[in-house]
Amino acid sequence: MRESRFWTLMEDEFGASYAHVLAGELVISRYQLTAKQALAAGVSPREVWEALCIQQDIPEERRFGKDRPPKRD
């Protein structure tokens, strides 16, 4: 997963503004770092997303983000 996909998932789940607040304030128990700190420390975006989903009780069916129509060329 790319970091841009991580941010898309965050914004889809928590809203554009709150996603960035949450990523900078909530300490993820698995890493004892915020999401932003974990990403900066080199933890993969997928691992950060999964840990955040577990901690925030995000249901499995919502962990893949919103369905989006394919991009047209």
DOMARSE-76078 format. One record per residue (C-alpha): residue in one letter; x, y, z. Coordinates in nm, 2 decimals, decimal comma. Example, Ala and Ser with C-alpha at 12.3 -4.5 7.8 and 13.67 -1.06 7.14 Angstrom:
# DOMARSE-76078
<'A' <1,23 -0,45 0,78>>
<'S' <1,37 -0,11 0,71>>
# end
This chain:
# DOMARSE-76078
<'M' <0,00 0,00 0,00>>
<'R' <0,12 0,35 -0,08>>
<'E' <0,10 0,63 0,17>>
<'S' <-0,14 0,81 -0,06>>
<'R' <-0,38 0,51 -0,04>>
<'F' <-0,34 0,52 0,34>>
<'W' <-0,46 0,88 0,34>>
<'T' <-0,75 0,80 0,11>>
<'L' <-0,87 0,52 0,34>>
<'M' <-0,83 0,75 0,65>>
<'E' <-1,03 1,03 0,49>>
<'D' <-1,30 0,79 0,36>>
<'E' <-1,34 0,64 0,71>>
<'F' <-1,30 0,95 0,93>>
<'G' <-1,35 1,25 0,71>>
<'A' <-1,10 1,48 0,55>>
<'S' <-1,03 1,70 0,85>>
<'Y' <-1,06 1,45 1,14>>
<'A' <-0,84 1,19 0,96>>
<'H' <-0,54 1,41 0,99>>
<'V' <-0,62 1,51 1,35>>
<'L' <-0,66 1,14 1,45>>
<'A' <-0,34 1,04 1,27>>
<'G' <-0,15 1,31 1,46>>
<'E' <-0,30 1,26 1,80>>
<'L' <-0,41 0,90 1,86>>
<'V' <-0,13 0,68 1,99>>
<'I' <-0,15 0,34 1,82>>
<'S' <-0,09 0,08 2,10>>
<'R' <0,11 -0,16 1,88>>
<'Y' <0,38 0,10 1,81>>
<'Q' <0,34 0,35 2,09>>
<'L' <0,34 0,61 1,82>>
<'T' <0,08 0,81 1,63>>
<'A' <0,01 0,71 1,28>>
<'K' <0,21 1,00 1,15>>
<'Q' <0,50 0,91 1,37>>
<'A' <0,48 0,55 1,27>>
<'L' <0,48 0,64 0,90>>
<'A' <0,78 0,87 0,95>>
<'A' <0,96 0,59 1,13>>
<'G' <0,93 0,36 0,83>>
<'V' <0,63 0,14 0,94>>
<'S' <0,45 0,04 0,62>>
<'P' <0,12 0,23 0,56>>
<'R' <-0,06 -0,11 0,54>>
<'E' <0,06 -0,21 0,89>>
<'V' <-0,03 0,13 1,03>>
<'W' <-0,38 0,12 0,87>>
<'E' <-0,44 -0,23 1,00>>
<'A' <-0,33 -0,14 1,35>>
<'L' <-0,54 0,17 1,35>>
<'C' <-0,85 -0,03 1,23>>
<'I' <-0,81 -0,28 1,50>>
<'Q' <-0,77 -0,02 1,77>>
<'Q' <-1,07 0,19 1,64>>
<'D' <-1,29 -0,12 1,59>>
<'I' <-1,34 -0,05 1,22>>
<'P' <-1,54 -0,34 1,08>>
<'E' <-1,36 -0,57 0,83>>
<'E' <-1,60 -0,47 0,55>>
<'R' <-1,50 -0,11 0,58>>
<'R' <-1,13 -0,16 0,58>>
<'F' <-1,09 -0,15 0,20>>
<'G' <-1,24 0,19 0,16>>
<'K' <-1,52 0,32 -0,06>>
<'D' <-1,60 0,17 -0,40>>
<'R' <-1,50 0,42 -0,66>>
<'P' <-1,57 0,41 -1,03>>
<'P' <-1,27 0,33 -1,25>>
<'K' <-1,08 0,63 -1,39>>
<'R' <-1,14 0,72 -1,75>>
<'D' <-0,86 0,80 -1,98>>
# end
